[in-house]
Structure formats: C-alpha cells, structure tokens
Amino acid sequence: MSDVARAAGVSAATVSRALRGEPGVSEATRRYVTEVAKRMRYAIARDASSLAGGRRYAVAVLTADVGRGDLLAGAEGALRQAGYDVLLYVLRDADARKRFFEDLPLARRVDGVLALAVNLTDAEQAALDGLDVPVVAVWDDDLREALRLAVGHLTGLEHRDVALVLAGDIDESYDEVLVAEGLPVRPEWTLWSSSTVAGGEQVVDALLDAERLPSAVISTSGEVALGVFLRLRRDGRDVPGDVSIVSLEGTDLARAVGMTAVEGAWRERGEHAVDVLLARLRGEETEAEPPSVRLVVRESTGRRTDRWNSQV
C-alpha cells in the first residue's frame, strides 16, 4: 500500500479509502488510485480488510428472470470492476423463492443487495431491509414506460386489438396501460408465459384456439417475442401483414430477425444500479438518472391491414 501511495502521490490512508470504496475521496482520485494499483498488481487482502473495516466486498444479486442477460451482465461487470464478489441467487419458482426468504442465506455475507427483474412483495422487502444493508431494485417502472412506448407505436399504426404477453416474474396484468391509450382489453388476450422461445410458441397456440387473432402482440420478453414470431411464420401467418409484434426487450436474436423492440439499455441499467448501490455504501446519494428506454422500429411491425380481421 505504501508503494502504491508513493506512485500515486497520495497518502497510504487515501489509497486504503479509495480501494475500499469509503467516503472522503474524490471520484477522480479514486479512479486514479485504482488504475495505479492495477498497474502495480496490488489488491487489498479482503479477509484482513473485512476484519478491519467491516466490509465483506460481496454483493448479492437476486433475479427471477435469467433471460435478462444484459441487465445481469451490466451489474456483474460493474461490481467486479469495483472489486466486489457477486453472489447470484436465481429465484426460479415459488418454492425456491420461499426457501430463500425463509433462510436468507446471504445474511452477514454481503455489503448490499441488487434485486434485478424480481418484483418483491412487502414481506420480502421487509426481510431484505432487516439485513441492514443497502437494497437497490430495477424493474417495475422501466416496464411500464416500455409498454407505453410500444402501445403508442401500435396505436399510431391503427392497431386496436392488441394481445399482451407477460413473461417471467410479473404478477399483475398492466391492462391499465392499454386502457389509458384507449385500447379495448379482452381477457383472452392477456397471457402469461415462461421467459422462453417455447413459451412464445405456446402463446400463439392459445391465440390460434380463439375465434380470431389480435392484430398485434406485445411481449415483455425478447425470447417469448421470438417464439411468437417463429410460431406465426410456421402457421403461414405474415409478420407484420397478419400480426405485428413488439418486444419490450431488445435481444441479439430479436434484432437478427428484425424485431421492433423497446431497447431498455439493460446493460447500462445494471451498471447504473451498481453505481447507486456503491454510492449508498459510501454514505452518499447519487442524483444520476438511469438510462431511458427507446423504441427501435424494425420489420416486425406495420400498419394494420384488412387481413387482421380474417377468421382464424
């Protein structure tokens, strides 16, 4: 540490605070000291640091939807860049979720918690708050804004009958967003699905069993949107001639097939969540806004045609 301090032209105490993420060091100094330490291949001994300062240099990441790979990758990369280990907990189903919150295996093991793509109940939030560490969540508000953009795009193309497919850890319908845009809501056109391509194919099977298809489908999952696209094509339906599709998640596969999507800048949102968490660990509050979502129009959406009202 003394060698790093001499090379950086600062005190050993400043090196210690900078590398531990503690307050009292400017962000510019923190970055500079980190770069000097990296060049000299110096790292604080975590066990000793934890004993001395109470830090564990580990963060728990909770998710119920591993399909949001960009979000997880952004958070994980930012945490490792900051020198934190990542403990990933995937709450795949109700049983796993119940066991996790009953046992809380991360107690006294982490400095903070990131809840990514998982809607916490009041009881679950209270359990995490009881750990007495910062908790940062990314999910609900982003989805509503993405849905508003998608609905606005489709109504601008004269679509009136729109199916909404909710995938992953979503426990409410969001039909009110459609209603606010003046769209009629049909219960059979609000569907839940697993966050998989197969889930999207099953959604189309359910829609084909009805008396007619919607003129457009919005999916909260990129994988599900791709499944809808592939299944419609396999049934001989034209996209977007018969059915337009919008994904609320931009994935590489969705882009490859020309899927209109609300690009959520998920990787950047994961990085922003880490910035907020680290600031709270330093006893600070960040005023930086998360990246905004944006609609990217591609070939999977088009103006409603007369074909949409044909019998299935």
N, C-alpha and C positions, 0 to 999 in steps of 0.2 A: 504494500500500500504506500509506503514511503517512496518507493521508486516511481510509482505512478504519479504521486503528488509532485515530485521534483520535475518529471517530464511534462506535466500539465501546468506547472507553475502555480499550484494551489496548495492548500494545507491538506494533511492526511485526513483531518476531520471532514473537510469538504469532499474528498474522494469517498469517504465512508458514507456520508449522507447522500451523495449523488448516486452511488451504485446501489444503495438500499432503497432509493425512491422516497427518501424522507424530505420534509419541508426544510426551507432555509437555503435552498439552492435554486438559482435561476434555471429556466429550461435550457437556455443556451449553454450554460456551464455544465449542466447535467449531460447534455448531448456530447459536448467536447470531452469531458472526463470519461464518458463511456467509450468513445472512439479511441482515446489514448489507452485505456485499459484493454480494449480489444486488441489493439496492435501489439501490446506487450503480453498478450495472452494471460491477463490477470483476471481472476474472478474471486469474489468473496466466498469464503468457506461457509456454505449455507447452514450447516449444523451449528457452528460457532456463532454465526450471525443471528440465528433464531434464538439461541440462548441469551445472547446479549441484548437484542432489541425486541424480542417478542414476535418478530416476523417469521413466517414459515416459507415465504416465497413460493406459494402454491395457490392456485385459484380453481375452484370447482366450476365446471361448465355443465349446466343441465339443459337437455333438449329432449323433446318428444318426437322430433322430425329430423332424422339424419339426412333427409332429402335436401335440406337447406345447406348444401355443402359449402357454398361460397360464404355464407354467414359464419359457419363454424371455422372455415379456413382463415377468414379475416381475423376472428377473435384469437384463434390459436397462434397464428403467426405473430400478432401484436404482443401477446403475452410472452411468448418465448423471446421475442426481441427485447422485451423489458426485463428478461431474466427470471420469469416465473414458470414453474412447472404447471402442467394442466392435468386436472383430474376430471375426466369426462364421464358423466352419468347419463345414459340413454334410458329415458322412461318410456319404454316401448308400449306398455299396456297398463291396464288399471291395476293388476296385481303387482307389477314391478314398481309402479308409482306408489302404491300403498305401502309396500315394504320399505321403499326408500325413505318416505317421510316418517314412518314409524321408527326406523333405526337411525336415520340421519348419520350415515357413515362418515360424512365429511366434518363432523363436529371436532373442533380443536385441531383440524388438519389443514385448514386453508385460511388465507387472509381475506378472501372475498368470494362472491358467487355471481356468476353470469347465468341468467335464465334466458335461453335463446330459443325462440319458436316453441315456447311452452306457456300456456295460459295457467297461471297459478290461482287456485282457489284462495279464499280468505284464510282458511285454516293452514294451507300450505305456505302462504306468505308469512303468516304468524310464526310458523315453525322455523322458517329461514331467518326471520327477524330475531328470533330467540338465540341465534348463534352469535349475535353481537358483532357481525362483520358487514361491510357494505354489500348490498344486493342490487344489481342492475339488470333490468329486463328489456328485451327487444321483441316486440310482436304486434300487439293489437292495433295501435294507431296507424302503423305502417300499412296494415292490411286494409283498413277502411279507406285510406287515401288511395291506395292502388285500385280498389274496387270502384271508387268514384270515377277515377280516370277511365277505367275500362268501360263502365256503363255510359259515361259521356261520349266516348268514341263510338259505341254501338248505336246509341240513340241518334247521333249525328249521321249515321248510315241508315236511318229509318227502321232499325230493328225495334220491335215491340215485345216479341215473345222470346225471353232470354232465360236459359237454364243456368243455375248457379251450382257449381260443384265445389264442395268444401272438403278439403283433404287434410289429414294429419290431426293435430291436437286443436280442433275447433269445436267449441261446444255451443255455439249459437248460430242462427241462420243468416244474419246480415241482410235479411229481406228488406229491412227498413231503408237500406241504401238504394235498392231498386225502386221502392215506393217513392222515395224522395225525388227520384228522377222521372216519376210519372209512369213507371212500368207496371203492368199487371203482374201479380205474383200467383203462380199456380203451384200448390204444394208438391205435385209430382215432378216439378222442375227444380226443386231444391233437393240436392242429393249429397250424401256423404260418401267418402271413398278413402281407401288407403292411399298413401302417397307413392303410388307405383304406376307404371305403364299398364299393368294388368288391371289395376283399379279403374283407370280411364276406359279401358275396353269394356269392363263390366257396366260402367255408367251408360255407355252407348247401348248396350244390350237392354238395359232398363228403359231407356228413352225409346228404343225401337218397339218395345212392347206396348207403348201408349198409342193413342189414335193418330197422333201426328208428332212430328219433330219440332223443337223450337227452331227459330231462325238463327240463333246464336247461342254459344256456350261459353261461359266464363269459368275458368278453373283456378283455384288458389295455388295449385301445384303444377310445376313445369312438366313433371313426369306424367301426371294424370292428363294434362292437355295433350301431350304427345300420344298417349293411349287413345284418347278420343279421336284425334286426327287419323291415326292408323286404322282404327276400327271403322270409322266412317268411310275411309277410302276402300277398305276391304269389302264393305257392303255396297260399293258402287256409288257412293254419295260424293258429290263435288264439294270441295272446300276451296273457296268460300261460296260457290254458287248455290249450294243447298243449305249449308250451315257454316257460319263464321265461328272462329274460335279465338279467344283471347286468354293468354296465360298471365297470371299475376306474379309469375316468377320467370325471370329470364335465365334459361339454362343453355348450355352449348348445344344440346340436341334440339331444343326448341328453335334456336337460331338456325340450325342446319336445315330444318325443313321449312323455314320461312314463317315462323310463328309470330304473330303480333303479340307483344308482351309488355307488361309494365315492368321495366327494368328497375329493380329495387335497390341497385347498388349495394347488394347484401354484403359483399366482402368489406366495403367501406363502412357499412353499418356495424359489422362485427368489430372493426378497428376502432370506431367511434365509441362503442360500448366499453371497450378496454380503456380508452382514454378517460372516460367518465369514472370508471372504477378506480384507476390508478390515482386520479386526482382526489377522490374521496379518501383513499388510503393515506394520502399526504395531508389530509385535513383541509382540502381545497374543494371548491365547486367550479366546474367548467361551464362557460356560457356558450360554447360552440354548439351549433345546431347539427343534427345528424344529416347525412346526405339526403336530398329529396328524391322521391321516385319520379320516373318519367315514362311516358308511353312511347314505345317504338313500334311504328306501324309497318307490318310486313304483308306477305301474300295470303295469310290465313283469314283475313277479314275483308269484306267488301260490302257494297250496298245491297240491301235486301232486294231480292228478285221475286217474281211471281211463283217461282218454283218452291219457295219455302213453305207455301200453304198446301202443297200436294199431300195426298193421303200416304201414310206410311204403308 
